[in-house]
């Protein structure tokens, strides 16, 4: 039986309710998020333990692997608990060599939605995030055609909720004129505070803000201040960084990824770590 959701729950716009501490499934694939995992049994065990710990929010995509991670999620958890919400992404595909290739044409997005349904074993997807190819200059390009395609699929009953990933404030506004947006998933963490204003906007509008790479991703967070605060609180630096994100905004949700049961438990424990005001002040200075 699942325990109380770690970090509590968030009811976002459009009625979506998820645990604030989620689980990012990307690392369940092989090296470079490509191919099968080194230890499939361990991957299955981590997913089952995450749900057992009360997590009701799993982030994934059919281009993780590709298809590998979604197939593992289905094997581990199907039939899914009634309160489990699987958030997936579309907007990219993988080349034969593992390259990440933008895939935003209407026909491509439609095929990706159907692929996610098939590999997850679902009739309807809880949340689909449109991942925009805008890393170098996210201000370029309209979301209207791509997001409109997903909005049409929502009207057809294949998707319940829609979100955006790697977007700007202006693109969020444009998407909201087409259909409700329940979540924004952007790069944001203790050291990278570029989206401070967008985090605040999402809180004001009841939109879940999911930080990808909450611990720095491929460049893990390194900070003497973070280490000092963590030692004082008898916690790991990673736990403090996650706790800071949860306290940063009322609609922040976390999707740290791991293929380790030990790290999974450490991440979940961070949801119960309360940072005193002086620690928050010290940590805030890191990103400024």
Backbone bond lengths (Angstrom), bond angles and torsions (degrees), N, CA, C in turn:
res aa  C-N    CA-C-N  psi(-1)  N-CA   C-N-CA  omega(-1)  CA-C   N-CA-C  phi
1 X - - - 1.461 - - 1.526 108.94 -
2 X 1.333 116.39 135.14 1.452 121.05 -178.86 1.522 111.09 -68.85
3 X 1.301 115.33 145.25 1.458 120.86 176.60 1.520 109.40 -86.64
4 X 1.318 116.23 -178.88 1.455 120.68 175.93 1.524 109.83 -58.50
5 X 1.316 116.32 139.80 1.457 120.81 -177.09 1.526 110.75 -58.41
6 X 1.331 118.58 125.52 1.471 120.35 -179.81 1.516 110.70 -64.64
7 X 1.348 115.08 131.13 1.457 119.52 -178.36 1.510 112.97 80.70
8 X 1.331 117.07 2.63 1.452 120.56 -177.25 1.514 111.53 79.01
9 X 1.325 116.37 -174.05 1.451 121.14 179.81 1.523 110.56 -115.33
10 X 1.297 114.98 160.92 1.459 122.52 175.91 1.512 108.74 -126.63
11 X 1.316 117.31 127.17 1.454 121.55 170.28 1.521 107.14 -101.05
12 X 1.318 114.64 107.61 1.454 121.09 -174.75 1.529 110.16 -90.46
13 X 1.316 114.38 -177.37 1.459 120.42 177.59 1.530 109.85 -55.69
14 X 1.318 116.50 148.81 1.463 123.90 178.58 1.527 112.08 70.11
15 X 1.349 117.45 13.96 1.453 120.52 170.69 1.508 117.13 84.39
16 X 1.309 118.98 9.60 1.460 121.27 179.03 1.522 110.49 -75.96
17 X 1.343 117.83 126.38 1.462 122.33 178.34 1.526 109.32 -117.43
18 X 1.331 116.28 121.24 1.458 122.06 -177.89 1.522 109.90 -137.24
19 X 1.337 115.83 159.33 1.465 119.54 172.47 1.517 108.41 -70.58
20 X 1.347 116.14 138.79 1.466 119.54 -179.38 1.530 110.96 -66.89
21 X 1.313 117.63 -32.70 1.456 120.73 172.05 1.523 107.84 -90.13
22 X 1.319 116.23 109.45 1.447 121.12 178.48 1.517 111.13 -104.60
23 X 1.296 114.94 -166.77 1.469 120.73 179.03 1.523 108.46 -137.76
24 X 1.329 116.71 125.14 1.456 121.97 176.27 1.512 110.40 -93.57
25 X 1.328 116.34 121.28 1.467 121.40 -170.95 1.522 114.23 -89.40
26 X 1.329 118.00 1.15 1.460 121.11 -173.64 1.528 112.69 -54.36
27 X 1.339 117.18 -40.14 1.461 120.32 -174.16 1.531 113.47 -74.40
28 X 1.319 117.06 -0.34 1.465 119.12 177.62 1.521 112.40 -78.36
29 X 1.329 117.11 -12.35 1.459 120.15 174.34 1.522 109.82 -81.17
30 X 1.324 116.19 -178.97 1.454 120.76 178.71 1.521 112.13 -76.05
31 X 1.337 117.67 -172.59 1.462 121.76 -179.84 1.526 111.33 -55.26
32 X 1.342 116.25 137.96 1.449 119.69 -177.81 1.509 113.47 70.86
33 X 1.332 117.29 18.44 1.467 123.48 -178.09 1.525 109.44 57.55
34 X 1.328 115.41 39.52 1.465 121.12 -174.74 1.524 109.05 -139.12
35 X 1.322 115.81 131.18 1.450 120.36 178.54 1.519 112.82 81.76
36 X 1.322 116.73 -177.10 1.466 121.43 -175.60 1.521 112.43 -74.63
37 X 1.333 117.03 159.21 1.466 120.32 178.26 1.521 111.42 -70.91
38 X 1.316 115.42 159.84 1.460 119.60 176.66 1.525 110.69 -65.09
39 X 1.324 116.77 -34.89 1.460 122.15 -176.16 1.525 108.56 -136.02
40 X 1.318 117.40 95.64 1.462 121.36 -176.24 1.524 111.50 -65.45
41 X 1.310 116.99 -38.76 1.473 119.74 179.78 1.526 110.58 -62.29
42 X 1.326 116.27 -39.64 1.466 119.74 177.84 1.526 110.47 -65.02
43 X 1.321 117.29 -40.12 1.467 120.84 178.62 1.522 110.48 -60.95
44 X 1.312 116.99 -43.16 1.463 121.38 177.98 1.524 110.69 -62.74
45 X 1.327 115.72 -41.59 1.462 120.22 -178.23 1.526 111.49 -65.82
46 X 1.337 117.45 -39.59 1.462 120.93 179.88 1.524 110.52 -63.44
47 X 1.315 117.65 -44.00 1.466 120.84 179.12 1.525 111.32 -61.60
48 X 1.311 115.99 -45.67 1.469 119.40 -178.80 1.532 111.38 -65.94
49 X 1.323 116.38 -37.10 1.461 119.62 178.67 1.525 110.77 -69.23
50 X 1.332 117.21 -37.42 1.465 120.26 178.60 1.531 110.22 -58.53
51 X 1.315 116.91 -46.27 1.468 120.45 178.37 1.525 110.21 -66.49
52 X 1.315 117.10 -38.51 1.454 121.02 178.61 1.513 113.19 -63.72
53 X 1.336 116.33 -27.12 1.469 121.23 179.09 1.528 112.51 -83.43
54 X 1.320 117.34 -2.31 1.455 120.75 176.42 1.516 115.10 104.03
55 X 1.324 118.00 3.32 1.458 120.78 178.06 1.525 109.46 -71.62
56 X 1.327 116.17 128.48 1.469 120.89 179.04 1.524 111.48 -119.64
57 X 1.317 116.57 20.89 1.460 122.46 -173.27 1.529 108.36 -141.16
58 X 1.322 116.66 105.14 1.462 121.88 178.96 1.520 108.93 -115.98
59 X 1.321 115.82 127.42 1.464 121.88 179.99 1.521 109.59 -101.20
60 X 1.331 116.50 133.29 1.453 120.59 -176.11 1.525 110.04 -153.07
61 X 1.320 116.42 -175.00 1.461 122.81 171.06 1.520 108.58 -165.74
62 X 1.325 115.46 150.88 1.452 119.51 176.97 1.525 111.76 -69.88
63 X 1.356 117.30 -17.38 1.465 117.64 178.16 1.518 112.21 -88.42
64 X 1.319 118.57 6.37 1.459 121.47 169.21 1.524 107.51 -83.79
65 X 1.298 115.27 105.30 1.466 118.92 -179.92 1.516 114.76 128.69
66 X 1.327 121.32 -62.34 1.462 128.76 -6.67 1.531 111.93 -75.15
67 X 1.276 116.55 157.09 1.475 129.79 179.25 1.525 113.19 69.39
68 X 1.344 116.99 -19.65 1.460 121.08 -174.13 1.524 112.15 -57.39
69 X 1.324 117.24 -49.18 1.459 120.64 -174.36 1.521 111.04 -66.70
70 X 1.316 117.56 -43.38 1.461 119.29 178.42 1.520 111.84 -61.99
71 X 1.315 116.68 -37.42 1.463 120.03 178.29 1.526 111.12 -66.80
72 X 1.335 116.87 -36.39 1.462 120.17 177.06 1.528 110.51 -68.01
73 X 1.330 116.76 -41.57 1.468 120.23 176.90 1.523 110.28 -58.47
74 X 1.314 116.42 -44.19 1.469 119.79 179.64 1.530 110.60 -63.11
75 X 1.319 117.13 -44.78 1.465 120.00 -179.64 1.527 111.77 -63.10
76 X 1.326 116.29 -38.39 1.465 120.54 -175.55 1.519 112.58 -76.16
77 X 1.325 117.99 -36.75 1.462 119.91 -163.67 1.530 115.52 -123.86
78 X 1.302 118.39 -13.19 1.464 120.25 -178.34 1.533 110.25 -78.63
79 X 1.343 117.84 134.27 1.470 129.51 0.89 1.528 110.83 -71.73
80 X 1.309 115.83 137.20 1.449 121.83 -170.46 1.524 112.59 -75.22
81 X 1.343 117.03 145.04 1.471 119.68 172.73 1.531 110.26 -57.83
82 X 1.321 115.81 148.49 1.467 120.33 -175.25 1.526 112.71 -61.28
83 X 1.351 116.98 -29.72 1.463 119.41 -176.34 1.525 113.70 -95.45
84 X 1.332 117.40 5.21 1.456 120.37 -178.55 1.532 110.14 -85.54
85 X 1.338 116.19 128.85 1.460 121.77 178.86 1.525 109.23 -114.57
86 X 1.311 116.01 121.85 1.460 122.10 178.88 1.523 108.22 -102.44
87 X 1.320 114.92 119.23 1.459 122.31 -179.05 1.521 107.99 -103.16
88 X 1.315 116.95 121.38 1.457 119.61 -179.16 1.520 110.34 -119.18
89 X 1.331 115.72 170.33 1.462 121.68 -177.77 1.522 110.12 -128.22
90 X 1.320 115.27 148.30 1.459 121.97 171.89 1.517 108.00 -132.28
91 X 1.332 115.33 164.03 1.453 119.75 179.44 1.513 113.79 125.14
92 X 1.341 116.72 1.59 1.464 120.44 179.18 1.525 109.14 -150.26
93 X 1.316 114.53 162.02 1.457 121.22 171.92 1.522 107.89 -139.98
94 X 1.318 116.76 172.37 1.462 120.89 -176.96 1.522 110.48 -112.98
95 X 1.318 115.57 137.23 1.451 120.40 173.70 1.516 111.26 -78.27
96 X 1.322 116.10 170.97 1.464 120.52 -179.56 1.521 112.05 -61.42
97 X 1.321 116.77 -25.31 1.471 121.35 179.83 1.522 112.33 -96.38
98 X 1.357 116.63 7.49 1.452 120.29 179.05 1.507 114.45 92.72
99 X 1.332 118.37 0.41 1.461 120.63 178.70 1.525 110.99 -59.83
100 X 1.344 115.96 150.95 1.456 122.78 175.41 1.521 107.71 -96.81
101 X 1.333 116.96 117.22 1.459 122.28 -172.67 1.528 109.30 -117.38
102 X 1.334 117.66 124.58 1.472 119.18 177.21 1.530 110.87 -56.09
103 X 1.324 115.50 142.10 1.468 120.94 -177.57 1.521 108.05 -148.68
104 X 1.332 115.56 81.60 1.457 121.09 -169.06 1.522 114.43 -120.01
105 X 1.322 117.16 5.35 1.459 118.97 176.84 1.535 109.74 -70.23
106 X 1.340 117.92 148.87 1.474 120.50 -177.61 1.524 114.06 -51.29
107 X 1.326 117.49 -45.28 1.468 119.48 -179.32 1.525 111.38 -65.43
108 X 1.341 116.29 -36.54 1.460 120.12 178.92 1.530 110.75 -67.48
109 X 1.319 117.18 -43.52 1.465 120.57 179.21 1.521 111.37 -63.39
110 X 1.314 116.44 -40.82 1.468 120.21 178.60 1.518 110.26 -62.11
111 X 1.331 116.31 -43.66 1.467 120.00 178.94 1.522 111.06 -64.10
112 X 1.335 117.42 -36.81 1.466 120.38 179.24 1.527 111.61 -66.78
113 X 1.319 116.89 -39.37 1.465 119.81 177.15 1.522 109.96 -61.94
114 X 1.315 117.47 -45.08 1.467 120.03 179.23 1.522 111.16 -66.09
115 X 1.341 117.12 -34.98 1.455 119.44 176.89 1.513 112.01 -64.49
116 X 1.336 117.27 -42.95 1.461 120.84 176.44 1.523 111.46 -61.06
117 X 1.312 117.26 -42.87 1.465 120.87 177.91 1.519 110.61 -58.86
118 X 1.316 115.85 -45.83 1.469 120.41 -177.52 1.523 111.81 -65.25
119 X 1.320 116.93 -48.95 1.463 119.81 -173.06 1.524 113.02 -75.38
120 X 1.338 117.20 -25.38 1.464 120.86 175.07 1.521 112.14 -87.69
121 X 1.318 117.27 -13.96 1.464 120.55 -179.36 1.516 112.31 72.85
122 X 1.334 116.73 41.78 1.451 121.70 -177.46 1.524 111.19 -120.61
123 X 1.322 115.79 154.76 1.462 121.46 173.08 1.524 111.39 -93.01
124 X 1.330 115.88 -23.05 1.461 121.61 178.52 1.523 108.03 -146.60
125 X 1.327 116.64 140.61 1.460 121.77 179.21 1.520 109.60 -90.69
126 X 1.324 117.10 133.05 1.466 121.04 -179.09 1.524 111.45 -62.07
127 X 1.338 116.29 -55.87 1.464 121.30 -177.86 1.527 108.53 -139.04
128 X 1.313 115.93 133.35 1.465 120.82 173.47 1.524 108.18 -122.36
129 X 1.326 115.70 120.88 1.460 121.79 175.35 1.524 109.51 -93.63
130 X 1.309 116.27 131.29 1.460 120.75 171.82 1.518 107.67 -84.16
131 X 1.317 116.05 115.23 1.468 121.22 -179.16 1.525 107.78 -94.83
132 X 1.321 116.19 114.64 1.457 120.93 -175.81 1.523 110.75 -89.53
133 X 1.314 115.15 144.11 1.456 121.35 177.76 1.517 108.04 -87.98
134 X 1.330 114.85 79.41 1.463 118.43 -173.96 1.519 110.90 -141.38
135 X 1.320 116.01 38.89 1.459 120.05 -175.37 1.523 111.53 -65.69
136 X 1.334 117.18 -44.97 1.463 119.77 -175.38 1.524 111.48 -75.57
137 X 1.325 117.15 -40.48 1.459 120.42 179.83 1.518 108.88 -148.08
138 X 1.334 117.50 86.24 1.452 120.35 -175.28 1.523 114.05 -67.89
139 X 1.345 117.21 -9.26 1.454 118.63 179.31 1.523 111.86 -75.80
140 X 1.314 117.02 -13.42 1.455 120.86 -178.54 1.526 110.44 -82.34
141 X 1.295 114.99 139.98 1.454 119.61 169.30 1.507 114.54 91.55
142 X 1.318 114.61 145.80 1.453 123.05 176.81 1.523 109.64 -93.01
143 X 1.333 115.84 148.21 1.463 120.35 176.01 1.518 111.71 -94.46
144 X 1.319 117.28 -1.20 1.463 121.00 -167.91 1.530 113.19 -58.66
145 X 1.318 117.97 -50.48 1.464 119.54 -176.06 1.523 111.54 -65.70
146 X 1.325 116.08 -47.57 1.470 119.63 -176.69 1.524 111.19 -68.32
147 X 1.337 116.24 -47.56 1.462 118.79 -178.90 1.519 110.39 -68.78
148 X 1.317 116.81 -33.88 1.455 120.01 176.19 1.520 112.14 -62.02
149 X 1.319 116.69 -36.10 1.470 120.33 176.59 1.528 110.71 -61.74
150 X 1.328 115.80 -44.59 1.464 119.17 179.37 1.529 110.86 -68.23
151 X 1.322 116.71 -35.24 1.464 119.78 177.03 1.526 110.88 -62.74
152 X 1.330 116.67 -38.24 1.467 120.28 177.02 1.528 110.66 -64.56
153 X 1.325 117.05 -40.71 1.466 120.59 178.81 1.532 110.61 -67.55
154 X 1.313 116.45 -31.29 1.465 120.48 174.15 1.525 109.98 -65.02
155 X 1.313 116.93 -43.00 1.460 120.63 178.18 1.528 111.37 -63.46
156 X 1.326 116.66 -29.90 1.466 121.36 178.12 1.530 112.01 -76.68
157 X 1.331 117.42 -9.73 1.451 120.97 178.49 1.515 114.91 90.88
158 X 1.342 117.82 12.47 1.468 120.56 179.93 1.531 112.11 -89.03
159 X 1.336 117.05 -16.33 1.462 123.00 -178.47 1.526 107.64 -136.33
160 X 1.357 116.77 139.01 1.464 120.22 176.34 1.523 112.46 -89.45
161 X 1.343 116.09 -44.77 1.459 120.65 -173.95 1.524 109.48 -134.94
162 X 1.338 115.56 153.64 1.458 120.99 -178.90 1.519 110.91 -121.65
163 X 1.323 115.18 148.14 1.452 121.52 176.77 1.514 110.68 -142.51
164 X 1.330 115.50 -179.87 1.455 122.64 -178.05 1.518 109.42 -134.48
165 X 1.317 115.86 148.85 1.461 120.48 177.78 1.517 109.62 -134.42
166 X 1.338 115.59 136.43 1.462 122.52 178.61 1.527 110.75 64.99
167 X 1.334 115.55 52.30 1.464 120.23 -174.50 1.528 111.80 -124.08
168 X 1.321 114.05 164.88 1.452 121.64 176.87 1.522 109.93 -100.54
169 X 1.314 115.03 171.54 1.453 121.77 175.93 1.528 110.85 -57.80
170 X 1.320 116.73 -44.00 1.465 120.76 -178.44 1.522 111.42 -65.23
171 X 1.324 117.41 -39.01 1.459 120.20 179.31 1.523 111.29 -68.32
172 X 1.326 117.46 -34.40 1.458 120.41 174.83 1.524 110.08 -62.09
173 X 1.312 116.86 -45.44 1.459 120.76 179.13 1.522 111.06 -60.46
174 X 1.325 116.68 -43.46 1.463 120.59 179.03 1.531 111.24 -61.51
175 X 1.328 116.24 -43.47 1.470 119.88 -179.02 1.524 111.33 -65.79
176 X 1.324 117.28 -38.59 1.461 120.51 -178.41 1.519 112.62 -63.36
177 X 1.324 117.31 -23.64 1.461 120.48 176.75 1.522 111.65 -74.78
178 X 1.340 115.84 -12.19 1.469 121.23 -178.56 1.515 111.25 -100.87
179 X 1.331 117.30 -45.10 1.468 122.24 -178.64 1.527 108.43 -161.62
180 X 1.348 118.06 159.61 1.466 120.23 178.48 1.527 111.94 -60.95
181 X 1.320 115.99 142.65 1.473 123.14 176.83 1.520 107.71 -113.07
182 X 1.338 117.42 120.86 1.466 120.17 -177.24 1.515 112.54 -98.80
183 X 1.332 117.38 -19.58 1.467 118.92 -176.76 1.516 110.87 -150.01
184 X 1.328 114.75 145.35 1.461 122.94 170.50 1.521 106.72 -120.02
185 X 1.324 116.11 132.34 1.469 120.82 -179.19 1.527 107.89 -123.55
186 X 1.323 115.60 104.06 1.465 122.02 -177.03 1.516 110.01 -131.00
187 X 1.326 115.33 164.32 1.462 120.71 174.00 1.522 109.39 -68.93
188 X 1.320 115.73 122.82 1.463 120.49 179.45 1.514 107.60 -164.73
189 X 1.325 115.99 133.51 1.456 120.36 175.53 1.525 108.86 -161.54
190 X 1.303 115.54 -174.99 1.462 121.45 -175.36 1.524 112.42 -55.58
191 X 1.326 117.16 -33.85 1.462 120.73 -176.56 1.523 113.20 -95.70
192 X 1.329 117.04 -30.44 1.467 121.38 -178.45 1.520 108.73 -105.85
193 X 1.323 116.00 99.23 1.467 122.04 -172.76 1.521 111.90 -108.16
194 X 1.317 117.33 23.21 1.460 121.20 -176.35 1.523 112.27 -54.61
195 X 1.329 116.55 -36.56 1.460 120.80 -174.57 1.528 113.63 -95.69
196 X 1.316 118.08 26.80 1.463 120.68 179.46 1.535 112.19 -50.82
197 X 1.323 116.39 -48.30 1.467 120.06 -177.28 1.523 111.29 -65.43
198 X 1.327 116.84 -36.87 1.462 119.87 179.80 1.527 111.16 -69.78
199 X 1.330 117.07 -36.13 1.466 121.08 174.70 1.528 109.71 -58.83
200 X 1.320 116.24 -45.34 1.463 120.46 179.94 1.530 111.22 -65.25
201 X 1.317 116.79 -40.48 1.465 119.42 178.28 1.522 110.89 -62.21
202 X 1.321 116.68 -44.87 1.463 119.93 -179.60 1.530 110.82 -60.85
203 X 1.311 117.35 -39.82 1.465 120.73 177.41 1.519 110.67 -61.86
204 X 1.320 116.83 -43.05 1.460 121.08 -178.21 1.524 111.97 -66.22
205 X 1.335 116.72 -29.57 1.461 121.00 -175.62 1.529 113.00 -102.93
206 X 1.330 117.85 4.60 1.457 120.67 178.08 1.513 114.39 71.86
207 X 1.326 116.73 28.71 1.458 122.43 179.40 1.522 109.01 -99.57
208 X 1.316 117.52 128.44 1.461 120.42 176.63 1.527 109.35 -65.14
209 X 1.333 116.27 131.02 1.463 120.66 175.79 1.523 107.67 -110.30
210 X 1.323 115.80 109.81 1.462 121.57 -179.20 1.517 109.08 -101.66
211 X 1.304 116.14 116.93 1.454 120.99 178.90 1.520 110.08 -81.68
212 X 1.354 115.99 118.20 1.466 114.75 169.39 1.528 107.65 -87.56
213 X 1.312 115.42 150.37 1.463 123.33 -170.57 1.531 110.99 57.52
214 X 1.332 118.62 51.41 1.471 120.60 -179.76 1.518 113.01 -63.59
215 X 1.328 116.74 -19.06 1.461 121.10 178.45 1.531 111.40 -111.92
216 X 1.319 116.42 16.97 1.454 120.28 176.31 1.506 114.79 101.14
217 X 1.325 118.08 -14.74 1.456 121.26 177.60 1.511 112.35 67.27
218 X 1.332 115.27 -126.71 1.456 120.24 -175.92 1.535 112.11 -73.81
219 X 1.346 117.00 -10.60 1.468 122.37 173.91 1.523 107.96 -123.33
220 X 1.331 117.34 81.20 1.472 121.08 -173.80 1.521 112.70 -53.36
221 X 1.323 114.87 146.37 1.463 120.92 -178.41 1.522 110.76 -57.95
222 X 1.321 115.85 131.83 1.459 122.22 177.17 1.520 107.69 -129.27
223 X 1.322 117.58 117.56 1.459 120.17 -178.46 1.520 109.88 -157.93
224 X 1.315 115.92 127.13 1.462 120.39 176.06 1.518 110.38 -63.43
225 X 1.341 116.47 -39.21 1.462 120.06 179.05 1.519 110.92 -62.90
226 X 1.324 116.88 -44.35 1.462 120.92 178.44 1.525 110.70 -59.76
227 X 1.314 116.82 -43.97 1.462 120.59 179.86 1.524 111.37 -63.84
228 X 1.325 116.18 -39.49 1.465 120.68 -179.00 1.524 110.99 -66.25
229 X 1.325 116.37 -45.77 1.470 120.25 178.78 1.522 110.23 -62.88
230 X 1.329 117.18 -42.56 1.458 120.87 -179.04 1.519 111.36 -61.59
231 X 1.324 116.79 -43.29 1.471 120.11 179.32 1.525 110.56 -62.66
232 X 1.319 116.80 -39.53 1.463 120.74 -179.76 1.529 111.83 -65.89
233 X 1.331 116.44 -31.47 1.467 120.92 -178.03 1.526 112.43 -95.40
234 X 1.343 116.65 3.17 1.464 121.97 -178.83 1.532 110.60 56.54
235 X 1.321 115.20 46.65 1.458 122.27 179.21 1.526 108.08 -134.99
236 X 1.322 117.16 168.52 1.456 120.12 175.51 1.529 109.04 -83.41
237 X 1.330 117.86 156.45 1.466 119.73 175.90 1.523 112.17 -57.00
238 X 1.327 116.13 -37.29 1.465 119.80 -179.85 1.532 110.84 -64.39
239 X 1.315 117.00 -40.93 1.461 119.85 178.53 1.522 111.66 -64.20
240 X 1.317 116.43 -40.66 1.463 119.97 179.37 1.534 110.40 -65.28
241 X 1.338 117.28 -41.02 1.462 120.61 179.60 1.528 111.17 -63.05
242 X 1.323 116.65 -38.67 1.470 120.33 178.07 1.529 110.81 -70.48
243 X 1.318 116.40 -41.64 1.469 119.89 178.97 1.524 110.71 -63.23
244 X 1.332 116.95 -37.79 1.467 120.11 177.48 1.523 110.80 -60.13
245 X 1.325 117.17 -42.22 1.461 120.49 179.26 1.520 111.46 -63.08
246 X 1.318 117.26 -42.60 1.462 119.96 179.48 1.519 111.56 -63.09
247 X 1.339 117.39 -35.06 1.463 120.57 179.67 1.523 112.48 -84.64
248 X 1.327 116.88 -12.89 1.465 120.73 -177.19 1.530 111.68 -65.73
249 X 1.324 117.36 -35.91 1.462 120.44 -174.96 1.520 109.29 -153.45
250 X 1.327 115.49 149.18 1.470 119.64 -179.23 1.521 112.71 -71.03
251 X 1.338 117.84 -17.14 1.462 118.92 -179.82 1.527 112.97 -113.41
252 X 1.337 116.43 13.32 1.462 119.21 174.03 1.524 110.59 -70.67
253 X 1.325 115.83 133.19 1.462 121.57 171.87 1.527 107.38 -125.37
254 X 1.322 116.22 152.75 1.460 121.06 -174.13 1.525 111.25 -115.27
255 X 1.323 115.69 143.28 1.468 120.25 176.40 1.531 110.19 -133.85
256 X 1.350 117.83 54.59 1.464 118.32 177.47 1.519 110.10 -64.30
257 X 1.304 115.39 142.22 1.459 120.08 -178.49 1.511 111.68 -110.42
258 X 1.313 115.97 148.30 1.453 121.37 176.50 1.519 108.78 -163.18
259 X 1.320 116.16 152.80 1.457 121.02 171.83 1.525 110.21 -109.18
260 X 1.347 115.98 14.26 1.458 122.35 -177.02 1.519 110.89 -114.31
261 X 1.312 117.33 131.67 1.461 120.99 176.17 1.526 111.06 -64.17
262 X 1.325 117.10 -38.12 1.461 120.78 179.24 1.524 110.97 -61.55
263 X 1.329 116.38 -48.31 1.458 119.92 179.95 1.523 111.57 -66.85
264 X 1.320 117.11 -33.58 1.464 120.14 176.43 1.526 110.02 -59.43
265 X 1.319 117.22 -47.16 1.472 120.73 179.89 1.523 111.05 -64.72
266 X 1.331 117.44 -38.15 1.468 120.28 177.66 1.530 110.45 -63.62
267 X 1.321 116.98 -42.39 1.459 120.46 179.90 1.522 111.10 -63.63
268 X 1.311 117.02 -45.27 1.464 120.62 -178.96 1.525 110.51 -64.28
269 X 1.329 117.09 -37.24 1.464 120.32 178.94 1.526 111.48 -62.73
270 X 1.327 117.36 -26.92 1.463 120.86 179.61 1.526 111.52 -62.99
271 X 1.337 116.71 -25.67 1.467 120.04 -179.59 1.524 112.00 -66.19
272 X 1.327 117.07 -20.49 1.459 120.81 179.11 1.520 113.65 -98.24
273 X 1.332 117.11 3.71 1.459 121.59 -178.08 1.525 110.02 -89.27
274 X 1.315 116.88 117.27 1.464 121.59 177.37 1.521 109.36 -98.64
275 X 1.304 116.11 125.25 1.455 121.21 -178.36 1.527 110.15 -91.17
276 X 1.335 118.14 125.14 1.472 119.80 176.52 1.518 110.77 -66.45
277 X 1.325 116.12 161.10 1.460 121.58 -174.23 1.526 112.70 -58.09
278 X 1.346 116.97 -38.92 1.461 118.32 -178.55 1.525 111.34 -66.94
279 X 1.338 116.59 -34.68 1.465 120.03 177.90 1.525 110.58 -67.39
280 X 1.340 116.33 -41.69 1.461 120.31 178.64 1.523 110.63 -60.52
281 X 1.320 116.78 -41.95 1.461 120.79 178.96 1.521 111.19 -60.63
282 X 1.315 116.87 -44.16 1.462 121.08 178.68 1.524 110.90 -63.49
283 X 1.335 116.31 -43.99 1.454 121.05 -177.33 1.526 111.43 -69.16
284 X 1.316 116.99 -37.42 1.467 120.23 179.27 1.532 111.38 -57.02
285 X 1.311 116.02 -33.44 1.457 120.59 -176.45 1.526 112.43 -67.82
286 X 1.329 117.15 -21.41 1.476 120.12 -177.11 1.521 110.66 -61.72
287 X 1.327 116.80 -44.70 1.453 120.22 -176.23 1.514 114.43 -84.13
288 X 1.306 117.17 1.69 1.466 119.66 -178.54 1.518 111.98 -108.86
